[in-house]
Amino acid sequence: MRIEYNYRENENLRRSFNELAEKVFGLNFENWYKNGFWKDNYIPYSVIEDGKVVSNVSVNACSMNYDGRIVKLIQLGTIMTDPDYRGRGYSRVLMERVISDYKDKVDGIYLFANDSVLDFYPKFGFKIGREYQYSKDVDNNCETQAVLVPMTKKEDWDKMVRIITEKEQNSRFYMVENTGLYMFYLSQFMQENTFYVKSCDSYAVAEVEDDTLILHTIIGKGDVDQVISAFGNKIKKGILDFTPNRINGFEENELHEEDTTLFVMGKFFEEIKDDKLMFQAITHA
């Protein structure tokens, strides 16, 4: 047994990593890699047995803009062990290695866990964190103005990377310096969820479910109400999957997601423990 990390250019290990991710989560990172979005800020730490990846904890460098200042965080994800190799303590070994490598270099570490492992992460010093979601009922008489921005070709993705890099977001708390994680979603599973709102020169990543708009982020300084109204008069409710700069008029509720629990550690999370924030859903690793 040995530990390898940051091996994305090793074709054999990358293939084995993808095979394990397919087996455990039904995910494959190969297109993300080939499209150029697997950057240095996604670092798998893996246990290797007989040349094969059998257990993994991935580090995502997820610095955040929090009220205008940059906070260095890492998010742990793709935490998995081959069923044939479970019970050998590999996840524990990897967690200890990652925490040792990063705890003194960043302001905090966080992850999202499913219900089957809620007793595991407190063993390493993680605490359950709280998130708060904002929503409002809307009465909108406007015609639809939001225009779908295609996300199907490389030139579309390259343009969006520039936009995310250059524009601020209308949020108190949003990820910076990691366009690859945004594009993990936008270039694959959410190719029809990016819209441009000309009236406020902003981009919205959003989903419409019946009369409800789920707004994942606003890239630009567009006002939240203005962006919601741009989706037309069929929208009767807006749900935000991020924390807006201004919460006046919004209903606030503690977020409870099925089979998803936030765990946190580090000085930043102690500092903001009474603040009512939400990690952008499209930056979950």
C-alpha positions in Angstrom: 0.0 0.0 0.0 1.2 3.5 -0.9 -0.2 6.9 -1.2 -0.1 8.9 -4.4 -1.4 12.4 -5.0 -1.7 15.1 -7.7 -1.2 12.5 -10.4 -3.6 13.8 -13.1 -1.0 13.4 -15.9 -0.4 9.8 -15.0 -2.8 8.1 -17.5 -2.9 4.7 -15.7 -3.7 6.2 -12.3 -6.2 8.7 -13.7 -8.0 5.8 -15.5 -8.1 3.8 -12.3 -9.3 6.8 -10.4 -12.1 7.3 -12.9 -13.0 3.6 -12.7 -13.4 3.9 -8.9 -15.4 7.1 -9.2 -17.7 5.3 -11.7 -18.1 2.3 -9.4 -18.8 4.3 -6.3 -20.6 7.5 -7.5 -21.4 7.0 -11.2 -19.0 9.9 -12.0 -16.2 10.1 -14.5 -13.7 13.0 -14.6 -12.1 12.2 -18.0 -14.0 14.8 -20.1 -13.4 17.4 -17.4 -9.7 16.6 -17.7 -9.7 16.6 -21.5 -11.5 19.9 -21.7 -8.8 21.5 -19.6 -10.7 22.1 -16.4 -8.8 19.7 -14.1 -6.3 22.2 -12.8 -3.7 22.2 -10.0 -6.4 23.1 -7.5 -8.0 19.6 -7.7 -5.6 17.1 -6.0 -6.6 13.5 -5.4 -4.9 11.7 -2.6 -5.2 8.0 -3.2 -4.2 4.7 -1.7 -2.7 2.5 -4.4 -2.8 -1.3 -4.2 -1.2 -3.4 -7.1 -1.2 -0.3 -9.3 -4.9 0.4 -8.7 -6.6 3.3 -7.0 -8.6 1.7 -4.2 -9.4 4.6 -1.9 -9.4 8.4 -2.3 -9.8 11.8 -0.7 -9.6 14.8 -3.1 -8.5 18.3 -2.1 -10.2 21.2 -3.8 -8.6 24.6 -3.3 -11.7 26.8 -2.8 -10.7 30.3 -1.8 -13.7 32.4 -1.1 -14.6 36.1 -1.4 -16.2 36.8 1.9 -17.5 40.3 2.2 -14.7 41.5 -0.1 -11.8 39.7 1.5 -10.2 36.5 0.2 -10.3 33.5 2.6 -8.2 30.4 1.8 -10.2 27.2 2.2 -10.1 23.7 1.0 -13.1 21.5 0.3 -12.7 17.7 0.5 -14.6 15.6 -2.0 -14.7 12.4 -4.0 -14.2 10.5 -0.7 -14.5 6.9 -1.7 -13.1 3.4 -1.1 -13.6 0.4 -3.3 -16.1 -2.0 -1.6 -13.6 -4.8 -1.9 -11.0 -2.8 0.2 -13.2 -1.3 2.9 -12.5 -2.0 6.6 -8.8 -1.5 6.2 -8.6 2.1 7.5 -7.6 3.6 4.2 -10.0 6.6 4.4 -8.7 7.3 7.9 -5.1 7.3 6.7 -5.9 9.6 3.8 -7.9 12.0 6.0 -5.1 12.2 8.5 -2.6 12.9 5.7 -4.6 15.6 4.0 -5.4 17.4 7.3 -1.7 17.2 8.3 -0.7 18.7 4.9 -3.2 21.6 4.9 -4.4 22.5 8.4 -1.7 25.1 9.0 -1.8 26.4 5.4 -5.5 27.4 5.1 -8.1 29.2 7.0 -10.5 26.3 7.1 -11.5 22.9 5.7 -15.0 21.7 4.8 -16.8 18.9 3.1 -20.4 17.6 2.5 -21.1 14.2 3.8 -23.9 11.7 3.2 -25.9 10.2 6.1 -24.0 6.9 6.2 -20.7 8.5 7.4 -21.9 11.2 9.9 -20.0 9.5 12.8 -16.7 9.4 10.8 -15.7 13.1 10.3 -16.0 14.2 14.0 -13.1 11.8 14.7 -10.8 14.2 12.9 -12.0 17.4 14.6 -14.8 18.4 12.1 -18.0 19.9 13.4 -21.4 20.1 11.8 -21.9 23.5 10.1 -25.1 25.4 9.4 -26.2 27.0 6.2 -29.0 29.4 5.6 -31.0 29.7 2.4 -33.0 32.8 1.2 -36.2 32.8 -0.9 -39.1 35.0 -1.7 -42.5 35.0 -3.4 -42.6 37.3 -6.4 -45.3 39.1 -8.3 -43.7 39.8 -11.7 -45.5 41.3 -14.7 -42.4 41.5 -16.9 -41.9 39.5 -20.1 -39.0 37.1 -20.2 -35.7 38.9 -20.9 -33.2 36.3 -19.7 -31.4 34.8 -22.8 -30.0 31.3 -22.8 -26.2 31.3 -23.2 -25.1 28.1 -24.9 -22.6 25.9 -23.0 -22.0 23.2 -25.5 -18.6 24.0 -27.2 -15.1 24.9 -26.1 -15.5 28.5 -27.2 -18.6 28.8 -25.0 -16.7 27.4 -22.0 -13.6 29.6 -22.6 -15.9 32.6 -22.7 -17.5 31.7 -19.4 -14.2 31.1 -17.8 -13.2 34.6 -18.7 -16.5 36.0 -17.4 -16.2 34.1 -14.1 -12.6 35.3 -13.7 -13.2 39.0 -14.5 -16.6 39.7 -13.0 -17.6 40.0 -9.4 -20.6 38.0 -8.2 -23.6 39.5 -6.4 -23.0 37.4 -3.3 -21.5 37.9 0.2 -19.7 34.5 -0.1 -18.5 33.0 -3.4 -15.7 30.9 -4.7 -12.8 32.5 -6.5 -9.6 31.2 -8.2 -11.2 27.9 -9.1 -13.1 28.2 -12.4 -12.6 24.4 -12.9 -15.1 23.5 -10.3 -17.7 25.9 -11.8 -17.1 24.4 -15.2 -17.4 20.8 -13.8 -21.1 21.7 -13.7 -21.5 24.2 -16.5 -19.7 22.3 -19.2 -21.4 18.9 -18.4 -24.6 18.6 -16.4 -25.8 22.2 -16.6 -25.2 23.2 -20.3 -28.6 24.8 -20.5 -28.6 26.8 -17.3 -26.6 29.9 -18.0 -28.5 33.1 -19.0 -27.6 36.6 -19.9 -29.6 39.6 -18.5 -28.8 42.6 -20.7 -30.6 45.2 -18.6 -28.0 44.7 -15.8 -25.1 43.2 -17.8 -25.0 40.1 -15.7 -25.1 36.3 -16.1 -27.3 34.0 -14.1 -26.9 30.3 -13.5 -30.4 29.2 -12.9 -33.0 26.4 -13.2 -36.8 26.8 -13.7 -39.1 24.3 -12.1 -42.7 25.0 -12.9 -43.2 28.5 -11.4 -40.1 28.5 -9.3 -36.7 29.9 -10.2 -33.7 28.3 -8.5 -30.9 30.9 -8.8 -27.4 29.4 -8.3 -25.4 32.6 -8.8 -25.4 36.0 -10.4 -22.1 36.7 -12.2 -22.0 40.5 -12.3 -23.5 43.2 -10.2 -27.1 42.7 -11.3 -29.7 43.2 -8.6 -31.3 39.9 -7.5 -34.9 41.1 -7.9 -34.0 42.5 -11.4 -32.5 39.1 -12.4 -35.5 37.2 -11.1 -37.9 39.5 -13.0 -35.9 38.8 -16.2 -37.2 35.3 -16.2 -40.8 36.5 -16.8 -44.2 36.5 -15.3 -44.6 32.8 -14.9 -42.1 32.9 -12.0 -43.9 33.1 -8.6 -41.1 32.1 -6.3 -37.3 32.7 -6.3 -35.0 30.4 -4.3 -31.3 31.4 -3.9 -28.6 28.8 -3.8 -26.1 31.4 -2.6 -26.1 34.2 -0.1 -27.1 37.6 -1.6 -25.4 40.9 -0.7 -28.7 42.2 0.5 -31.3 40.0 2.2 -34.1 42.6 2.6 -37.4 41.1 1.5 -36.2 37.5 1.6 -37.3 34.8 3.9 -34.4 33.1 5.7 -34.5 29.4 6.6 -31.8 27.0 7.9 -31.0 24.7 5.1 -31.6 21.0 5.5 -30.7 18.9 2.5 -31.5 15.2 2.1 -28.5 13.0 2.7 -26.1 16.0 2.8 -24.5 17.4 5.9 -21.9 20.2 6.0 -18.8 19.5 8.2 -16.2 22.3 8.9 -13.0 22.9 10.8 -10.6 25.8 11.2 -10.4 29.4 12.4 -12.5 30.9 9.6 -15.5 28.7 10.6 -15.1 29.7 14.2 -15.1 33.3 13.2 -18.4 33.1 11.1 -20.3 30.6 13.2 -23.1 33.1 13.9 -23.2 34.3 10.3 -26.0 33.0 8.1 -24.3 32.0 4.9 -24.6 29.3 2.3 -22.0 27.7 0.1 -23.0 28.0 -3.6 -24.6 24.7 -4.6 -22.7 24.7 -7.9 -19.4 24.6 -6.0 -20.0 21.4 -4.1 -17.2 18.9 -4.8 
